[in-house]
Amino acid sequence: MLGYSLLFLVFALIAAALGFGALAGLAANIAKVLFIVFLIAFAISFLLGRR
């Protein structure tokens, strides 16, 4: 999941550099959401894995 987040971040940077602002914004939002989901999943697995 972190890999997908980084992929969308790179995609957003490339799209922004080429002038596709709306597409870059969408990709950046997807990257943010995936990163937050990754952090939540990491925290849950960290807390449940310690038992």
Secondary structure, DSSP 8 states (H G I E B T S, - for coil): -HHHHHHHHHHHHHHHHTT-HHHHHHHHHHHHHHHHHHHHHHHHHHHHHT-
